Amino acid sequence: MEFLSFHRDRPGSLPLRDELLEEHWSYMDGFAEEMIARGPTLAGDVPTGSVHIVDLPDAAAARAFAFDEPNYQAGVYRDVLLRRWRNTLGRTMWDFPGGRTGGNRYLVLGLGAGPAADLALPPDQDELIAYGPLLSDDGAAWLGTAALLRAPDRDTARAVLTPDQYADIEVHDWQFGGRPS
């Protein structure tokens, strides 16, 4: 089962985040085989959160993954969005033909409830890094859609989702994560 975990940083937590960087990477190294995508959200060069999409056995394992994470345990994060997710592209971010760098990268979260929207892939699939619906733990209820993509700007990134189908659409600057090569 695939899950999306989005940890949002607590204001003023950057020094603690920096202090725990190696511990965070080491923790994530333990999930390398399960990782579909990962990386920080940013405001300029300053991290504002952390996205991880992982394939885990069940919701309990996903909760353990999200809440045992060292930054969460130390208080770096103010909240966590954890949702079951479906990998519509069927690949990891490392398989993205556009590579790790170049262009603007975004996390787009469409949060909603009710009839599912945007289940089909958008027309410009070449710019999608990861894409899929956000679901309830049992996979029965649609709760939104999440996309990681390359786009010229925030408005273009936002347009990957149908605006009137969501209670809210968030767009965050994002970059490929993991240890530097």
N, CA, C and O of each residue as an XYZ file, in Angstrom:
724
protein
N       0.839     -1.178      0.000
C       0.000      0.000      0.000
C       0.887      1.245      0.000
O       1.876      1.321      0.728
N       0.523      2.185     -0.805
C       1.318      3.405     -0.913
C       0.694      4.512     -0.065
O      -0.526      4.652      0.019
N       1.576      5.290      0.558
C       1.132      6.368      1.438
C       1.940      7.623      1.160
O       3.130      7.558      0.849
N       1.270      8.779      1.278
C       1.924     10.075      1.201
C       1.949     10.666      2.603
O       0.926     10.734      3.284
N       3.117     11.083      3.014
C       3.316     11.724      4.312
C       3.906     13.113      4.057
O       4.974     13.241      3.460
N       3.205     14.143      4.514
C       3.680     15.521      4.360
C       3.791     16.131      5.746
O       2.788     16.459      6.382
N       5.029     16.278      6.203
C       5.324     16.904      7.491
C       5.549     18.393      7.252
O       6.393     18.764      6.436
N       4.808     19.251      7.949
C       4.983     20.704      7.827
C       5.817     21.196      9.010
O       5.545     20.857     10.162
N       6.837     22.000      8.704
C       7.732     22.494      9.751
C       7.028     23.463     10.700
O       6.157     24.238     10.304
N       7.430     23.390     11.942
C       7.002     24.345     12.958
C       7.824     25.613     12.765
O       9.026     25.522     12.516
N       7.212     26.799     12.872
C       8.005     28.037     12.743
C       9.177     28.049     13.725
O       9.035     27.669     14.887
N      10.333     28.490     13.236
C      11.512     28.595     14.089
C      12.264     27.297     14.309
O      13.185     27.252     15.125
N      11.892     26.236     13.598
C      12.521     24.928     13.857
C      13.715     24.626     12.953
O      14.276     23.534     13.029
N      14.114     25.568     12.101
C      15.208     25.303     11.165
C      16.509     24.887     11.851
O      17.143     23.943     11.380
N      16.948     25.541     12.948
C      18.184     25.086     13.596
C      18.107     23.619     14.056
O      19.075     22.871     13.916
N      16.973     23.222     14.593
C      16.808     21.829     15.023
C      16.784     20.903     13.816
O      17.371     19.822     13.862
N      16.124     21.298     12.749
C      16.091     20.510     11.514
C      17.512     20.291     11.002
O      17.886     19.173     10.646
N      18.300     21.366     10.967
C      19.691     21.266     10.500
C      20.506     20.318     11.377
O      21.309     19.529     10.881
N      20.287     20.409     12.681
C      21.012     19.560     13.633
C      20.698     18.077     13.423
O      21.554     17.220     13.641
N      19.476     17.782     13.001
C      19.026     16.395     12.855
C      19.130     15.855     11.431
O      18.638     14.761     11.154
N      19.761     16.599     10.525
C      19.772     16.215      9.117
C      20.323     14.805      8.894
O      19.695     14.009      8.196
N      21.452     14.489      9.459
C      22.034     13.162      9.274
C      21.137     12.078      9.872
O      20.974     11.006      9.288
N      20.565     12.362     11.026
C      19.664     11.394     11.657
C      18.429     11.155     10.772
O      17.974     10.020     10.627
N      17.894     12.234     10.182
C      16.755     12.116      9.267
C      17.131     11.262      8.055
O      16.407     10.335      7.693
N      18.271     11.581      7.429
C      18.692     10.814      6.256
C      18.910      9.346      6.606
O      18.520      8.462      5.844
N      19.527      9.082      7.748
C      19.759      7.694      8.161
C      18.436      6.954      8.342
O      18.305      5.799      7.937
N      17.462      7.620      8.951
C      16.147      7.022      9.131
C      15.546      6.675      7.769
O      15.052      5.567      7.564
N      15.593      7.631      6.843
C      15.024      7.416      5.513
C      15.785      6.353      4.732
O      15.193      5.654      3.911
N      17.092      6.218      4.973
C      17.873      5.166      4.325
C      17.283      3.789      4.618
O      17.372      2.881      3.791
N      16.684      3.640      5.789
C      16.062      2.378      6.163
C      14.826      2.052      5.345
O      14.338      0.922      5.380
N      14.313      3.031      4.607
C      13.123      2.840      3.782
C      13.439      3.015      2.291
O      12.530      3.245      1.494
N      14.695      2.911      1.915
C      15.111      3.171      0.524
C      14.352      2.295     -0.472
O      13.959      2.775     -1.536
N      14.144      1.045     -0.153
C      13.460      0.126     -1.074
C      11.976      0.458     -1.216
O      11.367      0.165     -2.245
N      11.402      1.063     -0.193
C       9.973      1.371     -0.190
C       9.665      2.768     -0.724
O       8.501      3.094     -0.956
N      10.689      3.596     -0.921
C      10.506      5.005     -1.257
C      10.111      5.189     -2.719
O      10.750      4.650     -3.623
N       9.052      5.958     -2.932
C       8.591      6.317     -4.273
C       9.039      7.735     -4.603
O       9.438      8.019     -5.732
N       8.971      8.618     -3.620
C       9.417     10.008     -3.795
C       9.686     10.601     -2.428
O       9.131     10.170     -1.417
N      10.566     11.616     -2.424
C      10.886     12.297     -1.171
C      11.512     13.640     -1.473
O      12.082     13.851     -2.544
N      11.399     14.543     -0.516
C      12.066     15.820     -0.673
C      11.403     16.918      0.130
O      10.256     16.789      0.559
N      12.135     17.997      0.328
C      11.610     19.105      1.124
C      10.748     20.063      0.302
O      10.955     20.249     -0.897
N       9.775     20.663      0.988
C       9.104     21.834      0.447
C       9.907     23.033      0.931
O      10.584     22.967      1.957
N       9.824     24.138      0.177
C      10.717     25.263      0.439
C      10.000     26.603      0.319
O       8.990     26.733     -0.373
N      10.551     27.590      1.011
C      10.243     29.005      0.794
C      11.594     29.630      0.480
O      12.377     29.924      1.384
N      11.861     29.831     -0.802
C      13.223     30.222     -1.203
C      14.135     29.037     -0.992
O      13.895     27.960     -1.539
N      15.191     29.225     -0.197
C      16.106     28.123      0.128
C      15.823     27.505      1.491
O      16.547     26.608      1.921
N      14.785     27.971      2.173
C      14.490     27.531      3.538
C      13.442     26.413      3.518
O      12.357     26.601      2.969
N      13.751     25.256      4.109
C      12.769     24.173      4.172
C      11.538     24.585      4.975
O      11.638     25.260      5.999
N      10.369     24.160      4.481
C       9.105     24.415      5.171
C       8.372     23.127      5.505
O       7.369     23.144      6.217
N       8.870     22.020      4.993
C       8.223     20.746      5.219
C       8.983     19.638      4.528
O      10.044     19.860      3.945
N       8.423     18.430      4.600
C       9.094     17.266      4.047
C       8.041     16.293      3.526
O       7.114     15.922      4.247
N       8.190     15.883      2.264
C       7.258     14.958      1.616
C       7.941     13.603      1.450
O       9.092     13.517      1.021
N       7.212     12.558      1.796
C       7.693     11.197      1.574
C       6.526     10.360      1.067
O       5.461     10.326      1.684
N       6.732      9.692     -0.053
C       5.745      8.757     -0.576
C       6.392      7.384     -0.516
O       7.431      7.144     -1.130
N       5.761      6.485      0.235
C       6.356      5.172      0.499
C       5.335      4.058      0.292
O       4.127      4.259      0.422
N       5.851      2.896     -0.030
C       5.036      1.696     -0.188
C       5.271      0.836      1.053
O       6.351      0.272      1.230
N       4.255      0.741      1.906
C       4.369      0.033      3.180
C       3.248     -0.993      3.312
O       2.264     -0.918      2.577
N       3.374     -1.949      4.230
C       2.396     -3.038      4.316
C       0.970     -2.604      4.661
O       0.005     -3.179      4.157
N       0.837     -1.583      5.525
C      -0.505     -1.204      5.963
C      -0.473      0.174      6.637
O       0.582      0.796      6.767
N      -1.652      0.629      7.057
C      -1.772      1.957      7.668
C      -0.981      2.061      8.970
O      -0.436      3.123      9.272
N      -0.908      0.992      9.738
C      -0.141      1.027     10.993
C       1.345      1.257     10.700
O       2.005      2.027     11.398
N       1.859      0.599      9.686
C       3.266      0.799      9.301
C       3.489      2.220      8.805
O       4.539      2.807      9.064
N       2.519      2.775      8.098
C       2.635      4.152      7.611
C       2.644      5.140      8.774
O       3.417      6.098      8.768
N       1.793      4.914      9.766
C       1.786      5.794     10.951
C       3.114      5.698     11.697
O       3.653      6.711     12.141
N       3.636      4.492     11.835
C       4.939      4.326     12.498
C       6.018      5.059     11.705
O       6.849      5.750     12.293
N       6.016      4.918     10.386
C       6.984      5.615      9.543
C       6.919      7.127      9.782
O       7.947      7.767     10.002
N       5.732      7.686      9.741
C       5.563      9.144      9.855
C       5.888      9.673     11.245
O       6.512     10.727     11.375
N       5.475      8.960     12.277
C       5.582      9.507     13.628
C       6.826      9.057     14.389
O       7.136      9.615     15.441
N       7.543      8.058     13.875
C       8.832      7.684     14.468
C       9.988      8.469     13.850
O      11.118      8.387     14.331
N       9.717      9.221     12.798
C      10.733      9.997     12.092
C      11.420     10.954     13.077
O      10.733     11.611     13.858
N      12.734     11.048     13.061
C      13.472     11.835     14.055
C      13.068     13.308     14.160
O      12.994     13.848     15.264
N      12.807     13.957     13.034
C      12.381     15.361     13.106
C      11.026     15.493     13.788
O      10.803     16.431     14.553
N      10.120     14.555     13.514
C       8.820     14.586     14.190
C       9.007     14.376     15.689
O       8.441     15.110     16.499
N       9.798     13.377     16.052
C      10.027     13.077     17.466
C      10.648     14.253     18.213
O      10.363     14.455     19.393
N      11.492     15.029     17.540
C      12.193     16.146     18.183
C      11.389     17.448     18.173
O      11.783     18.419     18.820
N      10.266     17.479     17.447
C       9.442     18.677     17.437
C       9.685     19.639     16.286
O       9.252     20.790     16.345
N      10.369     19.190     15.239
C      10.587     20.050     14.070
C       9.261     20.347     13.372
O       9.044     21.462     12.898
N       8.381     19.360     13.310
C       7.150     19.494     12.540
C       5.980     19.954     13.401
O       5.853     19.568     14.563
N       5.131     20.785     12.806
C       3.921     21.248     13.507
C       2.745     20.324     13.257
O       1.866     20.199     14.109
N       2.715     19.668     12.090
C       1.638     18.717     11.811
C       2.057     17.767     10.701
O       3.063     17.972     10.021
N       1.259     16.728     10.542
C       1.540     15.707      9.545
C       0.247     15.385      8.800
O      -0.782     15.110      9.417
N       0.310     15.422      7.470
C      -0.770     14.926      6.634
C      -0.326     13.537      6.181
O       0.694     13.398      5.506
N      -1.080     12.523      6.546
C      -0.752     11.149      6.176
C      -1.972     10.549      5.506
O      -3.029     10.429      6.125
N      -1.831     10.171      4.243
C      -2.933      9.613      3.477
C      -2.441      8.443      2.636
O      -1.311      8.418      2.148
N      -3.335      7.483      2.489
C      -3.075      6.435      1.515
C      -3.058      7.110      0.144
O      -3.761      8.094     -0.085
N      -2.260      6.578     -0.746
C      -2.046      7.202     -2.048
C      -1.942      6.105     -3.087
O      -1.547      4.984     -2.767
N      -2.289      6.410     -4.320
C      -2.140      5.427     -5.397
C      -1.194      5.978     -6.448
O      -1.408      7.074     -6.967
N      -0.168      5.237     -6.759
C       0.877      5.635     -7.699
C       0.378      5.468     -9.137
O       0.634      4.451     -9.782
N      -0.334      6.481     -9.622
C      -0.934      6.409    -10.953
C       0.111      6.282    -12.050
O      -0.146      5.659    -13.081
N       1.292      6.867    -11.841
C       2.353      6.782    -12.850
C       3.072      5.433    -12.836
O       3.661      5.029    -13.838
N       3.022      4.738    -11.696
C       3.668      3.430    -11.595
C       5.185      3.480    -11.590
O       5.837      2.516    -11.991
N       5.759      4.594    -11.140
C       7.224      4.720    -11.107
C       7.635      5.525     -9.881
O       6.802      6.081     -9.165
N       8.944      5.570     -9.664
C       9.473      6.401     -8.590
C       9.963      7.731     -9.165
O      10.034      7.901    -10.382
N      10.296      8.657     -8.290
C      10.808      9.948     -8.762
C      12.146      9.782     -9.477
O      12.495     10.590    -10.338
N      12.890      8.745     -9.126
C      14.188      8.508     -9.759
C      14.039      8.064    -11.212
O      14.999      8.102    -11.981
N      12.826      7.644    -11.583
C      12.542      7.262    -12.960
C      12.037      8.437    -13.796
O      11.807      8.287    -14.996
N      11.865      9.606    -13.174
C      11.367     10.781    -13.894
C      12.345     11.144    -15.005
O      13.519     11.387    -14.725
N      11.892     11.188    -16.260
C      12.808     11.451    -17.374
C      13.497     12.811    -17.292
O      14.555     12.999    -17.892
N      12.917     13.759    -16.562
C      13.506     15.090    -16.456
C      14.670     15.188    -15.490
O      15.309     16.237    -15.413
N      14.966     14.121    -14.746
C      16.101     14.119    -13.826
C      15.846     14.866    -12.528
O      14.746     15.354    -12.271
N      16.899     14.941    -11.717
C      16.816     15.519    -10.363
C      16.796     17.039    -10.357
O      16.269     17.639     -9.420
N      17.353     17.670    -11.369
C      17.499     19.125    -11.341
C      16.960     19.741    -12.626
O      16.664     19.042    -13.595
N      16.841     21.048    -12.609
C      16.379     21.775    -13.780
C      14.904     22.085    -13.708
O      14.077     21.188    -13.540
N      14.579     23.343    -13.834
C      13.181     23.760    -13.801
C      12.654     23.881    -12.392
O      13.307     23.476    -11.430
N      11.484     24.435    -12.283
C      10.818     24.589    -10.991
C      10.027     23.335    -10.684
O       9.342     22.789    -11.549
N      10.126     22.880     -9.434
C       9.431     21.662     -8.999
C       8.430     22.051     -7.919
O       8.694     22.933     -7.102
N       7.272     21.380     -7.924
C       6.204     21.717     -6.989
C       5.529     20.470     -6.427
O       5.471     19.421     -7.068
N       5.024     20.624     -5.211
C       4.061     19.698     -4.625
C       2.716     20.397     -4.727
O       2.558     21.522     -4.253
N       1.744     19.730     -5.347
C       0.386     20.256     -5.441
C      -0.520     19.284     -4.696
O      -0.581     18.098     -5.023
N      -1.226     19.803     -3.689
C      -2.167     19.004     -2.906
C      -3.564     19.557     -3.113
O      -3.844     20.704     -2.765
N      -4.431     18.748     -3.673
C      -5.846     19.096     -3.772
C      -6.579     18.330     -2.690
O      -6.603     17.099     -2.707
N      -7.174     19.041     -1.754
C      -7.855     18.404     -0.626
C      -9.366     18.519     -0.824
O      -9.887     19.603     -1.087
N     -10.050     17.408     -0.696
C     -11.483     17.417     -0.928
C     -12.152     16.208     -0.331
O     -11.537     15.437      0.405
N     -13.406     16.052     -0.652
C     -14.201     14.899     -0.244
C     -15.358     14.798     -1.235
O     -15.671     15.755     -1.943
N     -15.975     13.646     -1.272
C     -17.088     13.477     -2.198
C     -16.651     12.740     -3.442
O     -15.756     11.896     -3.394
N     -17.298     13.066     -4.580
C     -16.942     12.361     -5.819
C     -15.478     12.585     -6.191
O     -14.968     13.703     -6.112
N     -14.826     11.528     -6.589
C     -13.405     11.606     -6.946
C     -13.205     12.481     -8.180
O     -14.026     12.489     -9.097
N     -12.095     13.217     -8.180
C     -11.739     14.086     -9.311
C     -10.309     13.803     -9.728
O      -9.506     13.311     -8.936
N     -10.001     14.114    -10.961
C      -8.640     14.040    -11.483
C      -7.998     12.660    -11.294
O      -6.809     12.561    -10.991
N      -8.780     11.613    -11.473
C      -8.216     10.261    -11.374
C      -7.394      9.904    -12.603
O      -6.422      9.155    -12.510
N      -7.785     10.439    -13.752
C      -7.015     10.204    -14.978
C      -5.806     11.126    -14.987
O      -5.843     12.228    -14.440
N      -4.748     10.666    -15.608
C      -3.546     11.490    -15.701
C      -3.809     12.730    -16.547
O      -4.512     12.659    -17.555
N      -3.244     13.873    -16.139
C      -3.379     15.082    -16.953
C      -2.664     14.911    -18.293
O      -1.818     14.030    -18.442
N      -3.009     15.760    -19.273
C      -2.435     15.606    -20.609
C      -0.905     15.717    -20.668
O      -0.277     14.964    -21.413
N      -0.292     16.622    -19.914
C       1.156     16.834    -20.008
C       1.893     15.945    -19.005
O       2.481     16.433    -18.040
N       1.850     14.634    -19.251
C       2.432     13.663    -18.326
C       3.943     13.743    -18.233
O       4.521     13.293    -17.244
N       4.598     14.306    -19.239
C       6.058     14.366    -19.248
C       6.613     15.205    -18.107
O       7.779     15.054    -17.742
N       5.805     16.078    -17.543
C       6.266     16.946    -16.460
C       5.887     16.404    -15.080
O       6.240     17.002    -14.064
N       5.177     15.284    -15.037
C       4.773     14.684    -13.766
C       5.897     13.836    -13.189
O       6.475     12.989    -13.871
N       6.190     14.081    -11.933
C       7.204     13.299    -11.216
C       6.510     12.194    -10.416
O       6.985     11.060    -10.371
N       5.393     12.533     -9.791
C       4.540     11.584     -9.064
C       3.123     12.130     -9.122
O       2.926     13.345     -9.118
N       2.123     11.235     -9.176
C       0.743     11.685     -9.302
C      -0.171     10.586     -8.801
O       0.047      9.409     -9.088
N      -1.205     10.974     -8.045
C      -2.187      9.985     -7.630
C      -3.180     10.521     -6.628
O      -2.981     11.587     -6.045
N      -4.260      9.767     -6.430
C      -5.288     10.175     -5.487
C      -4.860      9.959     -4.037
O      -4.110      9.037     -3.719
N      -5.358     10.835     -3.171
C      -5.241     10.675     -1.725
C      -6.494      9.939     -1.269
O      -7.608     10.310     -1.639
N      -6.311      8.903     -0.469
C      -7.420      8.027     -0.107
C      -7.492      7.820      1.403
O      -6.530      8.088      2.122
N      -8.638      7.342      1.873
C      -8.769      6.933      3.268
C      -7.885      5.714      3.509
O      -7.423      5.086      2.556
N      -7.649      5.378      4.771
C      -6.772      4.249      5.102
C      -7.197      2.954      4.410
O      -6.352      2.160      3.997
N      -8.516      2.743      4.285
C      -8.973      1.502      3.650
C      -9.044      1.611      2.128
O      -9.395      0.643      1.454
N      -8.713      2.784      1.585
C      -8.698      2.985      0.143
C     -10.062      3.209     -0.472
O     -10.168      3.350     -1.690
N     -11.112      3.246      0.337
C     -12.472      3.336     -0.191
C     -12.914      4.773     -0.506
O     -13.691      4.989     -1.436
N     -12.431      5.743      0.253
C     -12.895      7.124      0.078
C     -11.798      7.991     -0.529
O     -10.649      7.959     -0.088
N     -12.166      8.762     -1.543
C     -11.265      9.735     -2.162
C     -11.224     10.982     -1.285
O     -12.268     11.517     -0.914
N     -10.012     11.446     -0.953
C      -9.833     12.618     -0.087
C      -9.058     13.730     -0.784
O      -8.786     14.772     -0.188
N      -8.702     13.505     -2.047
C      -7.979     14.527     -2.778
C      -7.010     13.918     -3.773
O      -7.083     12.732     -4.097
N      -6.108     14.748     -4.246
C      -5.114     14.333     -5.230
C      -3.796     15.013     -4.895
O      -3.780     16.163     -4.457
N      -2.691     14.304     -5.100
C      -1.363     14.872     -4.873
C      -0.515     14.679     -6.119
O      -0.554     13.634     -6.770
N       0.256     15.720     -6.434
C       1.153     15.657     -7.581
C       2.479     16.305     -7.232
O       2.522     17.329     -6.550
N       3.542     15.711     -7.697
C       4.861     16.332     -7.736
C       5.134     16.550     -9.210
O       5.001     15.623    -10.009
N       5.515     17.767     -9.584
C       5.700     18.046    -10.992
C       6.676     19.180    -11.236
O       6.996     19.971    -10.348
N       7.134     19.225    -12.476
C       7.951     20.331    -12.948
C       7.025     21.234    -13.752
O       6.271     20.769    -14.607
N       7.095     22.548    -13.461
C       6.241     23.514    -14.155
C       6.953     24.859    -14.189
O       7.825     25.117    -13.360
N       6.590     25.724    -15.143
C       7.251     27.026    -15.221
C       6.963     27.935    -14.028
O       7.785     28.778    -13.670
N       5.772     27.756    -13.404
C       5.406     28.622    -12.281
C       4.306     27.960    -11.450
O       3.771     26.915    -11.821
N       3.981     28.594    -10.313
C       3.002     28.050     -9.376
C       1.606     27.929    -10.000
O       0.900     26.951     -9.753
N       1.209     28.921    -10.807
C      -0.120     28.869    -11.425
C      -0.244     27.702    -12.395
O      -1.282     27.042    -12.443
N       0.794     27.447    -13.158
C       0.794     26.313    -14.077
C       0.747     25.005    -13.287
O       0.055     24.064    -13.677
N       1.475     24.949    -12.192
C       1.456     23.751    -11.343
C       0.050     23.532    -10.776
O      -0.461     22.412    -10.806
N      -0.572     24.586    -10.267
C      -1.919     24.498     -9.696
C      -2.923     23.979    -10.740
O      -3.851     23.245    -10.400
N      -2.734     24.355    -11.986
C      -3.672     23.997    -13.052
C      -3.678     22.504    -13.379
O      -4.515     22.055    -14.162
N      -2.771     21.731    -12.801
C      -2.777     20.287    -13.023
C      -4.042     19.663    -12.413
O      -4.449     18.572    -12.811
N      -4.660     20.356    -11.446
C      -5.894     19.881    -10.817
C      -7.074     20.758    -11.229
O      -6.909     21.936    -11.543
N      -8.261     20.165    -11.222
C      -9.487     20.877    -11.573
C      -9.947     21.694    -10.367
O     -10.373     21.121     -9.365
N      -9.869     23.024    -10.447
C     -10.069     23.879     -9.264
C     -11.385     23.689     -8.519
O     -11.384     23.655     -7.289
N     -12.493     23.565     -9.215
C     -13.787     23.515     -8.526
C     -14.101     22.145     -7.923
O     -15.192     21.946     -7.388
N     -13.176     21.212     -8.000
C     -13.382     19.870     -7.450
C     -12.783     19.694     -6.049
O     -12.880     18.617     -5.460
N     -12.166     20.754     -5.522
C     -11.443     20.651     -4.250
C     -11.874     21.752     -3.285
O     -12.217     22.858     -3.702
N     -11.852     21.437     -2.000
C     -12.086     22.449     -0.978
C     -10.907     23.413     -0.916
O     -11.075     24.598     -0.630
N      -9.707     22.892     -1.189
C      -8.498     23.718     -1.161
C      -7.437     23.064     -2.035
O      -7.340     21.839     -2.106
N      -6.650     23.893     -2.694
C      -5.487     23.411     -3.438
C      -4.279     24.174     -2.923
O      -4.245     25.405     -2.956
N      -3.285     23.429     -2.445
C      -2.039     24.006     -1.958
C      -0.946     23.754     -2.983
O      -0.876     22.680     -3.581
N      -0.091     24.756     -3.181
C       1.060     24.606     -4.062
C       2.296     24.985     -3.260
O       2.377     26.089     -2.720
N       3.256     24.075     -3.182
C       4.495     24.278     -2.429
C       5.687     24.079     -3.354
O       5.714     23.135     -4.144
N       6.670     24.966     -3.257
C       7.938     24.714     -3.943
C       8.514     23.434     -3.348
O       8.417     23.203     -2.143
N       9.111     22.608     -4.198
C       9.597     21.294     -3.769
C      10.857     20.958     -4.549
O      11.056     21.433     -5.668
N      11.699     20.139     -3.950
C      12.864     19.640     -4.679
C      13.110     18.182     -4.326
O      12.697     17.706     -3.269
N      13.796     17.474     -5.238
C      14.175     16.087     -4.986
C      14.950     16.034     -3.679
O      15.791     16.892     -3.412
N      14.665     15.030     -2.873
C      15.345     14.894     -1.589
C      16.312     13.733     -1.567
O      16.561     13.072     -2.575
N      16.838     13.513     -0.401
C      17.802     12.442     -0.184
C      19.205     12.988     -0.044
O      19.463     14.180     -0.207
N      20.082     12.083      0.259
C      21.485     12.463      0.420
C      22.040     13.028     -0.888
O      21.760     12.506     -1.967
N      22.831     14.104     -0.780
C      23.481     14.603     -2.001
C      24.424     13.545     -2.558
O      25.060     12.809     -1.804
N      24.509     13.475     -3.862
C      25.372     12.465     -4.507
C      26.828     12.847     -4.373
O      27.702     12.124     -4.850
